[in-house]
Structure formats: structure tokens, C-alpha cells
């Protein structure tokens, strides 16, 4: 079993948590000395969902009075993160996971639903200068435009295929925005940014959702934790206790609303995949 240890009852648990390379680099997380304490440095800044998920992990352990120190380890992608957790190389991912992706996996504990079924929505993002940004929604035939998504994002791929038959896939997240910028694809599904007009800045490239339309992902997001790691049952119990306390105090959904992942501003937008 691979993990941290508990030297005595008063020592912190040191948890190896998987963080995607792109988010780690964009937020310069190598500069954090104490992950949970230093996350306050991002207060007021529009955050990627993974940063919000990580903040929730910290808040849950704090609510459970469980002393934990997080060590972030870089992984290249979502699939690798799940594999490393399943085999015990990591305790858990730094982000929530699609519930369908882990149901039936005997090697992981699965938390209560964090983002509930059907609560997760994404925008159809283009570069800010794309002609779709200037068109009236009723004049757009999305089947005439091409989309791109990450090859392993099954939920996004299924949703996009309900919008257009022209869907490209990429093996690298960076390539998605790069291909939008190069004009090789017109739009992609991206989580709503908490920034002005939902604009998302990816390494200098600005992307923005087409106004008035969104997709709904029909699955829940959960935290998962490896059963192959020493003391994980105790740690998972603390996580669940903390999450329950936060849910009872109505502190989970507002966290995602504040950062735009659950966005009341798009509540009345048309759903592009209503039959999902």
C-alpha cells in the first residue's frame, strides 16, 4: 500500500492527492507551502472548478476536525488520476469525478453526491472573435459547425454529438483551446467561468460561451478515495462527516455558485441537449 502514515494520534495525516498538470501550472501550485491554508490566496479570483473542489476537500476535513496535510502530485489527465487512485498510488483526486466513471469499482470509496445529477452545466465556448459570438441564437445551426473535446471526456462527447455531428477529439487539453484559436474547430464545452461575461483565459487565449445556450450533463459528481491506501477508511469517514456538515449548513452549492460552476445567470438559457 502506498500512502502517508500516522506516526501518533497527534500527527497530521499526509495525503497524496492527484492534481491535473494544467491546473497545477496555471495556478502555480508549487508555490503553496500548506495547501489548505494557502488556498485563501486565491480568494476573490475566478477559479477553475478543480480549485473549488480542492477547497471543498479542505473545508470538509476542517468541519470534521480532522487534521490533514495535502501533498499535491501532478498527473497528466483525468484517466490517469482515476487509475492512480484505484491502484493506491494516490489517496484521491483533487477534483470531483463523474459518478458513472467509478460506480462498480471495488477499489474506491465513493462520497455522497457533491454536484447533483443534472446540476452540472457547460457553455458552448468559442474564441471571443468567432462569428458565432455576433449571431442571434435563432439564426445558428450548430450542426454546420464543428466541435472539439478531450478524447476521454465521455460525457462531453455524448453531449456534443447531440449538438453537432462534427466532433473532433484531442488527447491533450491544451490542444482544444489551441485548435479553437487556429480555426480548426468552432466550439467546445467548457465550464462556465466566474469571470466577466463568463470569459475564460487559457494561457492568453480568451474564450467565451455563445450567449443563450448551454448543455446539461446528466450525471452527478462525487469525490473518490482509494481503498488500497493505509488508513483510508478512517480518512474517508472524516471526509463524509465533513461533507454532511457542510451540506446541512448549506455551504456546498453556494461554493459552486460563487465561482460560476453552478450559475443562476444561465438558468433560463436554452438547453442544447434536452433529451440527454
GIRA-V910892 format. One record per pair of residues at least 12 apart in sequence whose ideal C-beta (glycine too) atoms are under 8 Angstrom apart, sorted by the first residue. I is the first residue (numbers start at 1). J is the second residue. If there is no record, write none. Layout:
BEGIN
{{I & J} {I & J}}
END
This chain:
BEGIN
{{1 & 88} {1 & 228} {1 & 229} {1 & 230} {2 & 16} {2 & 88} {2 & 89} {2 & 228} {2 & 229} {3 & 15} {3 & 16} {3 & 88} {3 & 91} {3 & 229} {3 & 230} {3 & 231} {3 & 232} {4 & 16} {4 & 71} {4 & 91} {4 & 230} {5 & 230} {6 & 231} {12 & 67} {12 & 68} {12 & 69} {13 & 66} {13 & 67} {13 & 68} {13 & 69} {13 & 231} {13 & 235} {14 & 68} {14 & 69} {14 & 71} {15 & 68} {15 & 69} {15 & 70} {15 & 71} {15 & 91} {15 & 92} {15 & 235} {16 & 71} {16 & 73} {16 & 89} {16 & 90} {16 & 91} {17 & 54} {17 & 57} {17 & 70} {17 & 71} {17 & 72} {17 & 73} {17 & 90} {17 & 91} {17 & 92} {17 & 93} {17 & 94} {18 & 72} {18 & 73} {18 & 74} {18 & 75} {18 & 80} {18 & 81} {18 & 84} {18 & 85} {18 & 90} {18 & 92} {18 & 93} {18 & 94} {19 & 50} {19 & 54} {19 & 72} {19 & 73} {19 & 74} {19 & 75} {19 & 93} {19 & 94} {20 & 50} {20 & 74} {20 & 75} {20 & 76} {20 & 77} {20 & 78} {20 & 81} {20 & 94} {20 & 95} {20 & 173} {21 & 74} {21 & 75} {21 & 76} {21 & 77} {22 & 173} {22 & 174} {23 & 48} {23 & 50} {23 & 51} {23 & 94} {24 & 72} {24 & 74} {26 & 48} {26 & 203} {27 & 42} {27 & 48} {27 & 51} {29 & 72} {32 & 72} {34 & 69} {35 & 54} {35 & 58} {35 & 69} {35 & 70} {35 & 71} {35 & 72} {36 & 58} {36 & 61} {36 & 62} {36 & 68} {36 & 69} {36 & 70} {39 & 51} {39 & 54} {39 & 55} {39 & 58} {46 & 193} {46 & 194} {46 & 195} {46 & 259} {46 & 260} {47 & 194} {47 & 259} {48 & 191} {49 & 95} {49 & 96} {49 & 191} {49 & 256} {49 & 259} {49 & 261} {50 & 94} {50 & 95} {52 & 255} {52 & 256} {52 & 259} {52 & 261} {53 & 94} {53 & 95} {53 & 96} {53 & 114} {53 & 223} {54 & 70} {54 & 94} {54 & 95} {55 & 255} {56 & 114} {56 & 243} {56 & 246} {56 & 252} {56 & 255} {57 & 70} {57 & 92} {57 & 94} {57 & 223} {57 & 239} {58 & 70} {59 & 242} {59 & 246} {59 & 251} {59 & 255} {60 & 238} {60 & 239} {60 & 242} {60 & 243} {60 & 245} {60 & 246} {61 & 238} {61 & 239} {61 & 242} {62 & 242} {63 & 241} {63 & 242} {63 & 243} {63 & 245} {63 & 246} {64 & 238} {64 & 239} {64 & 241} {64 & 242} {64 & 245} {66 & 235} {66 & 238} {66 & 239} {66 & 241} {66 & 242} {68 & 235} {68 & 238} {72 & 94} {73 & 90} {75 & 90} {77 & 150} {77 & 152} {77 & 173} {78 & 97} {78 & 150} {78 & 152} {78 & 153} {79 & 152} {81 & 93} {81 & 95} {82 & 97} {82 & 101} {82 & 102} {82 & 224} {85 & 108} {85 & 224} {85 & 225} {85 & 226} {86 & 105} {86 & 107} {86 & 108} {86 & 226} {86 & 228} {87 & 107} {87 & 226} {87 & 228} {88 & 107} {88 & 226} {88 & 227} {88 & 228} {88 & 229} {90 & 226} {91 & 225} {91 & 226} {91 & 229} {91 & 232} {91 & 235} {92 & 223} {92 & 224} {92 & 225} {92 & 226} {93 & 223} {93 & 224} {96 & 114} {96 & 115} {96 & 221} {96 & 222} {96 & 223} {97 & 221} {97 & 222} {97 & 223} {97 & 224} {98 & 154} {98 & 155} {98 & 217} {98 & 219} {98 & 220} {98 & 221} {99 & 113} {99 & 219} {99 & 220} {99 & 221} {99 & 222} {100 & 155} {100 & 219} {101 & 154} {102 & 222} {102 & 224} {105 & 224} {106 & 227} {107 & 226} {107 & 227} {107 & 228} {108 & 224} {108 & 225} {108 & 226} {108 & 227} {109 & 224} {109 & 225} {109 & 226} {109 & 227} {109 & 232} {109 & 233} {109 & 236} {110 & 222} {110 & 223} {110 & 224} {111 & 222} {111 & 223} {111 & 224} {111 & 225} {111 & 236} {111 & 239} {111 & 240} {111 & 243} {112 & 222} {112 & 240} {112 & 243} {112 & 244} {112 & 247} {113 & 220} {113 & 221} {113 & 222} {114 & 220} {114 & 221} {114 & 222} {114 & 223} {114 & 243} {114 & 252} {115 & 220} {115 & 221} {115 & 256} {115 & 261} {115 & 262} {116 & 220} {117 & 218} {117 & 219} {117 & 220} {118 & 216} {118 & 217} {118 & 218} {119 & 220} {119 & 262} {120 & 216} {120 & 217} {120 & 219} {120 & 221} {120 & 261} {120 & 262} {121 & 192} {121 & 214} {121 & 215} {121 & 216} {121 & 217} {121 & 262} {121 & 263} {121 & 266} {122 & 156} {122 & 159} {122 & 189} {122 & 190} {122 & 191} {122 & 192} {122 & 214} {122 & 215} {122 & 217} {123 & 189} {123 & 190} {123 & 191} {123 & 192} {123 & 198} {123 & 209} {123 & 210} {123 & 213} {123 & 214} {123 & 266} {124 & 142} {124 & 147} {124 & 163} {124 & 187} {124 & 188} {124 & 189} {124 & 209} {124 & 210} {124 & 213} {124 & 214} {124 & 215} {124 & 272} {125 & 180} {125 & 187} {125 & 188} {125 & 189} {125 & 190} {125 & 200} {125 & 207} {125 & 208} {125 & 209} {125 & 210} {126 & 180} {126 & 186} {126 & 187} {126 & 207} {126 & 208} {126 & 209} {126 & 210} {127 & 180} {127 & 181} {127 & 205} {127 & 206} {127 & 207} {127 & 208} {128 & 199} {128 & 206} {128 & 207} {128 & 208} {130 & 180} {130 & 186} {130 & 187} {132 & 145} {132 & 186} {132 & 187} {132 & 210} {133 & 208} {133 & 210} {133 & 211} {137 & 210} {137 & 211} {137 & 212} {137 & 213} {137 & 270} {140 & 210} {142 & 163} {142 & 164} {142 & 187} {142 & 272} {143 & 163} {143 & 164} {143 & 165} {143 & 166} {144 & 164} {145 & 164} {145 & 166} {145 & 186} {145 & 187} {146 & 164} {146 & 166} {146 & 167} {146 & 168} {146 & 184} {146 & 185} {146 & 186} {147 & 160} {147 & 163} {147 & 164} {147 & 166} {147 & 167} {147 & 168} {147 & 185} {147 & 186} {147 & 187} {147 & 188} {147 & 189} {148 & 167} {148 & 168} {148 & 169} {148 & 170} {148 & 176} {148 & 179} {148 & 180} {148 & 184} {148 & 185} {148 & 187} {148 & 188} {149 & 167} {149 & 168} {149 & 169} {149 & 170} {149 & 176} {149 & 188} {149 & 189} {150 & 169} {150 & 170} {150 & 171} {150 & 172} {150 & 173} {150 & 176} {151 & 169} {151 & 170} {151 & 171} {155 & 217} {155 & 219} {156 & 189} {156 & 217} {157 & 169} {158 & 276} {159 & 189} {159 & 215} {159 & 216} {159 & 217} {159 & 272} {159 & 273} {159 & 276} {160 & 189} {160 & 215} {162 & 215} {162 & 272} {162 & 273} {162 & 275} {162 & 276} {163 & 215} {163 & 272} {163 & 273} {168 & 184} {168 & 185} {174 & 202} {174 & 203} {176 & 188} {177 & 202} {177 & 203} {177 & 205} {177 & 207} {178 & 205} {180 & 205} {180 & 207} {181 & 205} {187 & 210} {188 & 207} {189 & 215} {190 & 207} {190 & 209} {191 & 260} {191 & 261} {192 & 209} {192 & 214} {192 & 260} {192 & 261} {192 & 263} {192 & 266} {193 & 260} {194 & 258} {194 & 259} {194 & 260} {194 & 261} {195 & 260} {198 & 260} {198 & 263} {212 & 269} {212 & 270} {213 & 269} {213 & 270} {213 & 271} {213 & 272} {214 & 266} {214 & 269} {214 & 270} {214 & 271} {214 & 272} {215 & 271} {215 & 272} {215 & 273} {215 & 276} {216 & 271} {216 & 273} {216 & 274} {216 & 276} {217 & 276} {218 & 276} {223 & 239} {223 & 243} {225 & 239}}
END
